[in-house]
Amino acid sequence: MKSIVFKYLPVLLFPVLIYGCSSSAKEESNAPLIIEESIVQLSPEQVKQIDLKLQEVQPREISTVLKLSGQIEVPPQNLVSVSVPLGGYLKSTQMIPGTRVRKGQVLATIEDPQYIQLQQDYLSTKNKLGFALKEYNRQRELHTAKAGSDKVLQQAENEYRNFSIESKALAEKLRLIGLNPAKLTEDNISRTVGIYSPINGYVSKVNVNIGKYVLPSDVIFELVNPDNIHLNLTVFEKDLAKIKIGQQVMAFSNAKPDKKHLTKVVLVSHALNEERSTAVHCDFDQYDQKLVPGMYMNAVVQVNNDKVDALPEDAFVNFENKDYVFVSNGKDNFKMTEVKKGGTEQGFTALLSDLKGKNIVVKGAYSLLMKLKNTTEE
């Protein structure tokens, strides 16, 4: 009996071996064949299962986004340096950086003996001018009546005109330090003068302290008018032709990237610096007072539509922070190729790498990536 079992044992095992081999072969046929780490070979059944579709690169009009950076700046007409025209000692001030001021508001009080002397000289000259005018009119009447000489009349006229010039010059000096000559009398002579704000805005710098003597050349305050603060962006030579007057630019700060500020290009400088870049000035549609001069900003601008090579979005896959497409190498053979992407519009993405004339997988690329990576990791 034992001999019969051993006699027929190979016969019994043969179907089992055949079944096992056929099952293993079937599993191998369903697995993609990895020729290289970036190349996958599919069987016809796998191609149908994934429903792969191929397409060549096609030219399409896709608007591109230009990314820029820059700073908030103040135009020269909105940045004011305040000084004391005749110098003097700072008697008082309430100003600190950031203080809001109105046009005509007193910023500081300055005192000096020369202010007293200037007022005295003006009032004295004004009195002399009145006397000279009367004398000139008297000599003119005498000359008309043939009772005076030409020389005396000319001297009276010359003296009157000299006092008139001196009086007007002193009056301008008084206006220069903020005093009104028309309201100045011998009863209101003052040793102090006020320094007034010439604009609406805020104080950006205070360069003096009480008791300090300031010269006419010293800047004691710096004021900023924020009404016309603009964004100054840096554009490199290669992108300069893409920028046009009137283009809308969306700006945002590093601190609040979700807060967008709409601006418009108002001026493009065409003078390149050593870094082969130039400045583009943009005005804010609605200025946010939280944006201060010197703040760094990022910006994006939609440039004119360009006809570029493009593929459907599904053709691209991302792996380890790099972009790839699968390029057909022949019969069901595909190579994962790294590429550079551009802008996306209406379901198509610009392809910045040269793959003209190549058949690209535009449907099923992600499935190929999964099969390729899962197989190489086994």
Backbone torsions as a table, in degrees:
resi	resn	phi	psi	omega
1	MET	NA	-40.3	179.8
2	LYS	-64.2	-36.8	179.9
3	SER	-67.0	-31.1	179.1
4	ILE	-68.3	-40.6	-179.8
5	VAL	-62.5	-47.5	-179.8
6	PHE	-67.4	-28.6	-179.8
7	LYS	-66.4	-40.1	-175.9
8	TYR	-99.2	0.6	179.9
9	LEU	-60.1	-42.9	177.0
10	PRO	-61.0	-34.6	179.8
11	VAL	-66.8	-37.8	-179.3
12	LEU	-71.6	-35.5	-177.8
13	LEU	-79.1	-23.1	-175.0
14	PHE	-59.4	-47.3	177.7
15	PRO	-61.0	-36.5	179.8
16	VAL	-63.0	-42.3	179.2
17	LEU	-64.6	-40.5	179.3
18	ILE	-63.1	-42.8	-179.3
19	TYR	-64.2	-43.6	179.9
20	GLY	-63.3	-41.4	179.3
21	CYS	-66.5	-42.4	-179.0
22	SER	-66.7	-36.4	178.2
23	SER	-66.3	-42.3	178.7
24	SER	-64.5	-39.5	179.1
25	ALA	-64.8	-37.4	180.0
26	LYS	-65.8	-41.1	178.7
27	GLU	-64.4	-39.4	179.6
28	GLU	-66.4	-33.4	-179.7
29	SER	-68.8	-26.5	179.9
30	ASN	-83.7	-14.1	178.8
31	ALA	-90.4	137.7	178.9
32	PRO	-67.6	147.1	178.8
33	LEU	-90.4	117.6	-178.7
34	ILE	-93.2	108.7	-179.8
35	ILE	-80.9	-48.3	172.7
36	GLU	-129.5	177.0	-178.6
37	GLU	-64.7	-25.1	-177.6
38	SER	-112.3	7.5	-178.4
39	ILE	-122.2	134.5	178.8
40	VAL	-126.2	138.4	178.3
41	GLN	-114.1	122.2	-179.4
42	LEU	-105.4	154.4	172.3
43	SER	-85.0	161.2	177.7
44	PRO	-56.6	-35.5	179.0
45	GLU	-65.9	-38.4	179.3
46	GLN	-69.0	-35.2	177.6
47	VAL	-62.5	-42.2	179.2
48	LYS	-68.7	-39.5	-178.7
49	GLN	-63.1	-43.0	179.8
50	ILE	-76.6	-22.8	-176.0
51	ASP	61.4	53.6	-180.0
52	LEU	-67.2	143.7	172.8
53	LYS	-132.5	138.2	-178.6
54	LEU	-114.0	153.7	179.5
55	GLN	-159.8	145.4	174.9
56	GLU	-82.7	160.4	176.8
57	VAL	-63.4	135.7	-178.6
58	GLN	-122.4	141.4	175.8
59	PRO	-75.2	133.6	178.3
60	ARG	-142.6	156.1	175.7
61	GLU	-87.0	113.4	-179.4
62	ILE	-129.3	126.6	178.0
63	SER	-74.8	135.6	-177.8
64	THR	-105.3	153.8	180.0
65	VAL	-106.0	126.4	178.7
66	LEU	-101.2	122.5	-179.7
67	LYS	-95.6	128.9	-176.7
68	LEU	-130.4	169.7	175.7
69	SER	-144.8	159.4	-179.1
70	GLY	-177.4	-157.1	-176.7
71	GLN	-138.8	155.1	171.0
72	ILE	-76.2	129.4	-179.1
73	GLU	-132.3	162.4	178.3
74	VAL	-112.3	127.4	176.6
75	PRO	-65.5	153.0	-175.5
76	PRO	-53.9	-36.0	-177.9
77	GLN	-70.8	-12.1	179.8
78	ASN	-106.5	3.4	176.7
79	LEU	-115.8	117.3	-172.2
80	VAL	-118.9	129.2	172.9
81	SER	-100.8	125.4	-177.1
82	VAL	-103.1	129.3	177.9
83	SER	-134.6	175.8	178.7
84	VAL	-105.3	113.0	-173.2
85	PRO	-56.2	-35.1	-177.5
86	LEU	-113.2	5.5	-179.2
87	GLY	75.0	173.2	178.7
88	GLY	150.3	-179.0	179.8
89	TYR	-95.3	134.9	178.0
90	LEU	-75.3	115.5	-177.8
91	LYS	-89.5	-41.7	-178.2
92	SER	-159.3	152.2	173.7
93	THR	-164.7	147.8	176.6
94	GLN	-113.5	7.6	-172.9
95	MET	-81.9	137.7	169.4
96	ILE	-135.7	157.4	-179.8
97	PRO	-56.4	131.4	-178.9
98	GLY	101.2	-10.4	-179.5
99	THR	-67.1	129.1	175.9
100	ARG	-77.2	137.5	-179.2
101	VAL	-132.1	155.0	176.2
102	ARG	-108.9	155.3	177.2
103	LYS	-62.6	128.5	-178.3
104	GLY	91.5	-4.5	179.4
105	GLN	-74.8	142.9	179.4
106	VAL	-72.9	123.7	178.1
107	LEU	-92.7	-35.9	-177.2
108	ALA	-161.6	164.5	175.7
109	THR	-118.1	129.1	-179.6
110	ILE	-115.3	140.6	176.5
111	GLU	-130.0	148.4	179.1
112	ASP	-172.2	144.3	178.9
113	PRO	-59.1	-27.2	-177.5
114	GLN	-64.9	-24.3	177.2
115	TYR	-69.0	-37.6	176.5
116	ILE	-64.0	-45.5	-179.4
117	GLN	-62.5	-39.4	-179.7
118	LEU	-64.2	-41.7	178.8
119	GLN	-67.5	-39.6	177.9
120	GLN	-62.4	-46.2	-179.5
121	ASP	-61.3	-39.5	-178.4
122	TYR	-66.5	-46.6	-179.3
123	LEU	-64.9	-39.0	178.4
124	SER	-64.7	-44.5	179.8
125	THR	-65.3	-35.0	178.5
126	LYS	-64.6	-41.0	177.6
127	ASN	-66.2	-42.5	179.5
128	LYS	-64.5	-35.5	179.0
129	LEU	-64.1	-40.6	179.0
130	GLY	-63.2	-42.7	178.9
131	PHE	-66.5	-41.9	-179.4
132	ALA	-63.8	-35.3	178.8
133	LEU	-65.8	-42.6	178.7
134	LYS	-63.5	-42.1	-179.9
135	GLU	-65.5	-38.7	179.0
136	TYR	-65.1	-42.5	178.9
137	ASN	-65.5	-38.0	179.3
138	ARG	-65.6	-44.1	179.8
139	GLN	-66.8	-32.2	179.1
140	ARG	-69.1	-37.6	178.0
141	GLU	-66.6	-41.5	178.4
142	LEU	-63.9	-39.1	179.8
143	HIS	-66.3	-36.2	178.8
144	THR	-66.6	-36.6	-179.7
145	ALA	-85.7	10.0	178.9
146	LYS	63.3	25.0	-177.9
147	ALA	-107.2	-0.6	-179.6
148	GLY	-132.0	160.9	-178.3
149	SER	-91.5	160.5	178.1
150	ASP	-66.4	-35.9	-176.8
151	LYS	-64.5	-44.6	-179.7
152	VAL	-64.7	-39.1	178.5
153	LEU	-64.1	-42.1	-179.7
154	GLN	-65.8	-38.3	177.8
155	GLN	-65.7	-40.9	178.9
156	ALA	-64.6	-40.4	179.1
157	GLU	-66.7	-41.5	-180.0
158	ASN	-64.1	-42.2	179.2
159	GLU	-65.7	-40.0	178.6
160	TYR	-62.4	-44.7	-178.2
161	ARG	-67.7	-36.7	178.6
162	ASN	-64.1	-43.8	178.0
163	PHE	-66.9	-34.0	178.3
164	SER	-64.5	-44.6	178.3
165	ILE	-62.8	-45.7	-178.5
166	GLU	-63.2	-39.8	-180.0
167	SER	-64.5	-42.7	179.9
168	LYS	-67.4	-36.9	178.9
169	ALA	-65.9	-43.8	178.2
170	LEU	-65.6	-35.3	178.2
171	ALA	-63.3	-39.5	177.9
172	GLU	-66.9	-36.6	176.3
173	LYS	-63.3	-38.9	177.6
174	LEU	-64.1	-42.3	178.5
175	ARG	-64.6	-31.9	-179.4
176	LEU	-63.6	-32.4	179.8
177	ILE	-99.9	11.2	173.5
178	GLY	90.4	13.9	178.1
179	LEU	-102.2	142.0	179.6
180	ASN	-93.8	112.2	-178.0
181	PRO	-59.7	-32.3	-177.1
182	ALA	-67.0	-25.0	-178.1
183	LYS	-100.6	1.2	-177.6
184	LEU	-83.9	126.6	176.0
185	THR	-132.9	174.9	179.9
186	GLU	-69.0	-13.1	-177.9
187	ASP	-93.1	-11.9	-177.6
188	ASN	-125.2	29.2	174.2
189	ILE	-64.3	132.2	-175.9
190	SER	-126.5	148.3	177.6
191	ARG	-91.3	-4.6	-179.7
192	THR	-118.9	154.7	173.9
193	VAL	-134.8	155.7	178.8
194	GLY	-99.2	146.3	173.5
195	ILE	-102.8	121.5	-171.6
196	TYR	-109.2	150.4	178.8
197	SER	-76.4	128.3	179.7
198	PRO	-84.9	-7.4	-176.4
199	ILE	-142.0	166.5	166.2
200	ASN	-87.9	134.0	-179.7
201	GLY	168.3	-140.7	178.2
202	TYR	-145.2	159.7	-179.5
203	VAL	-82.1	125.5	179.0
204	SER	-99.9	-29.5	179.6
205	LYS	-144.5	144.2	172.8
206	VAL	-125.0	118.6	-171.9
207	ASN	-110.2	10.7	-177.1
208	VAL	-134.0	169.6	172.7
209	ASN	-137.0	162.0	-176.4
210	ILE	-61.9	134.9	179.5
211	GLY	93.6	-10.8	-178.5
212	LYS	-79.2	140.2	175.4
213	TYR	-87.3	127.6	-178.6
214	VAL	-112.8	139.9	176.8
215	LEU	-88.9	161.6	177.5
216	PRO	-58.6	-25.6	-179.0
217	SER	-85.1	-8.6	-178.2
218	ASP	-79.7	135.5	173.9
219	VAL	-92.5	115.0	-176.5
220	ILE	-92.9	-31.2	176.9
221	PHE	-137.1	150.0	168.8
222	GLU	-121.1	127.1	-177.2
223	LEU	-114.7	150.2	179.3
224	VAL	-127.9	130.5	171.3
225	ASN	-99.1	109.6	-173.2
226	PRO	-79.8	0.2	-174.7
227	ASP	-63.8	-26.3	-175.7
228	ASN	-127.1	30.5	176.2
229	ILE	-66.3	138.1	-176.5
230	HIS	-129.6	170.7	-179.7
231	LEU	-102.5	125.2	179.7
232	ASN	-106.4	108.7	-177.1
233	LEU	-102.3	151.7	177.8
234	THR	-101.2	125.7	179.5
235	VAL	-124.1	131.3	-180.0
236	PHE	-83.6	160.2	-173.2
237	GLU	-53.7	-40.0	-176.1
238	LYS	-67.1	-22.6	-178.3
239	ASP	-105.1	-1.6	-173.1
240	LEU	-62.2	-37.4	-178.2
241	ALA	-67.5	-16.0	-178.2
242	LYS	-84.0	-12.3	-176.3
243	ILE	-96.8	131.0	-179.9
244	LYS	-130.5	152.2	175.6
245	ILE	-61.8	134.1	178.2
246	GLY	95.8	-10.2	178.3
247	GLN	-64.3	141.6	176.3
248	GLN	-85.6	138.1	-178.6
249	VAL	-127.4	128.8	177.9
250	MET	-97.5	119.0	-175.9
251	ALA	-113.4	153.1	177.8
252	PHE	-156.3	152.6	-178.3
253	SER	-91.7	162.6	176.8
254	ASN	-67.3	-32.7	-178.2
255	ALA	-71.4	-36.9	-179.1
256	LYS	-131.8	77.5	-177.8
257	PRO	-67.1	-20.4	-180.0
258	ASP	-81.3	-16.5	179.0
259	LYS	-87.0	106.9	-175.8
260	LYS	-94.7	143.2	178.3
261	HIS	-124.9	118.0	-178.1
262	LEU	-81.7	127.1	177.9
263	THR	-130.2	170.4	-179.6
264	LYS	-136.0	138.6	179.7
265	VAL	-70.9	123.1	-179.8
266	VAL	-115.3	-18.9	-178.0
267	LEU	-155.8	133.9	177.2
268	VAL	-121.8	119.3	177.1
269	SER	-82.3	136.9	-179.1
270	HIS	-109.3	17.6	176.8
271	ALA	-99.4	111.9	-177.6
272	LEU	-83.7	142.0	176.9
273	ASN	-92.7	-169.9	-177.1
274	GLU	-65.2	-25.1	179.1
275	GLU	-87.3	8.5	179.9
276	ARG	61.0	43.2	177.4
277	SER	-135.5	166.4	179.9
278	THR	-144.8	175.9	-175.2
279	ALA	-103.1	141.5	173.7
280	VAL	-122.5	122.9	-176.7
281	HIS	-99.1	131.0	-178.4
282	CYS	-125.8	138.9	175.7
283	ASP	-98.7	142.5	177.6
284	PHE	-78.6	137.5	173.8
285	ASP	-67.3	-43.8	174.7
286	GLN	-135.2	110.7	-175.5
287	TYR	-76.4	129.7	176.0
288	ASP	-93.5	120.6	-176.1
289	GLN	-66.7	-10.7	176.2
290	LYS	-76.1	-13.7	176.0
291	LEU	-87.0	117.8	-174.8
292	VAL	-114.1	154.3	179.3
293	PRO	-55.6	137.2	-179.4
294	GLY	95.4	-12.2	-178.7
295	MET	-70.5	135.0	178.4
296	TYR	-79.2	140.3	-178.5
297	MET	-134.2	149.4	169.3
298	ASN	-106.9	157.0	-177.6
299	ALA	-152.1	152.1	174.2
300	VAL	-129.0	142.1	179.8
301	VAL	-134.9	132.8	176.1
302	GLN	-80.3	115.9	-179.7
303	VAL	-92.5	173.7	-176.7
304	ASN	-58.4	148.5	178.5
305	ASN	-60.6	133.4	178.3
306	ASP	-117.1	143.9	175.2
307	LYS	-86.4	110.5	-174.8
308	VAL	-130.6	163.2	173.8
309	ASP	-67.3	135.9	-175.5
310	ALA	-145.3	157.8	176.2
311	LEU	-137.9	157.8	173.4
312	PRO	-59.4	151.0	-177.4
313	GLU	-56.8	-35.4	-176.8
314	ASP	-68.0	-10.7	179.9
315	ALA	-74.9	-18.4	-175.3
316	PHE	-99.0	139.7	172.7
317	VAL	-127.7	152.6	-179.2
318	ASN	-118.0	130.0	179.3
319	PHE	-141.2	123.2	-179.3
320	GLU	52.9	46.2	175.8
321	ASN	64.2	23.9	174.8
322	LYS	-127.0	151.0	-178.7
323	ASP	-100.0	139.3	-177.9
324	TYR	-137.6	159.2	165.8
325	VAL	-132.1	161.2	177.0
326	PHE	-103.5	120.3	-177.8
327	VAL	-102.7	132.8	-179.9
328	SER	-72.4	128.9	177.3
329	ASN	-103.4	5.0	-176.4
330	GLY	143.1	-150.3	-175.7
331	LYS	-65.8	103.0	174.8
332	ASP	55.7	30.8	178.9
333	ASN	-119.6	127.6	-172.1
334	PHE	-134.7	137.6	-179.6
335	LYS	-112.4	126.5	176.3
336	MET	-76.5	117.0	-172.3
337	THR	-119.4	128.8	178.4
338	GLU	-72.6	137.9	-178.0
339	VAL	-137.6	169.4	173.0
340	LYS	-110.9	132.0	-178.6
341	LYS	-99.4	154.1	173.3
342	GLY	-114.3	-148.0	179.9
343	GLY	-73.6	161.7	179.5
344	THR	-120.3	136.8	179.1
345	GLU	-154.5	128.2	177.1
346	GLN	53.9	42.5	173.6
347	GLY	85.0	-0.6	179.3
348	PHE	-118.9	142.9	-179.1
349	THR	-118.8	134.6	179.6
350	ALA	-66.1	137.2	178.0
351	LEU	-106.4	115.0	-176.6
352	LEU	-90.7	-5.1	176.3
353	SER	-97.2	149.9	-176.4
354	ASP	-85.6	104.3	176.5
355	LEU	-130.0	32.4	-179.4
356	LYS	-62.6	138.2	179.0
357	GLY	82.5	-3.9	179.7
358	LYS	-93.8	145.3	172.9
359	ASN	-86.3	122.1	-175.7
360	ILE	-112.1	140.5	174.8
361	VAL	-72.8	116.1	-179.4
362	VAL	-107.2	-8.9	175.0
363	LYS	-141.0	125.5	-178.3
364	GLY	98.6	7.5	-178.4
365	ALA	-63.4	-38.0	-179.1
366	TYR	-67.5	-37.7	177.1
367	SER	-63.0	-39.7	176.6
368	LEU	-62.5	-41.1	179.0
369	LEU	-61.4	-43.7	-179.8
370	MET	-64.0	-44.0	179.8
371	LYS	-64.6	-41.0	-178.5
372	LEU	-65.4	-49.1	-174.9
373	LYS	-73.7	-38.6	179.2
374	ASN	-65.1	-36.4	-178.5
375	THR	-73.3	-41.6	-179.0
376	THR	-69.2	-22.9	-178.9
377	GLU	-84.3	-16.6	-179.7
378	GLU	-70.1	NA	NA
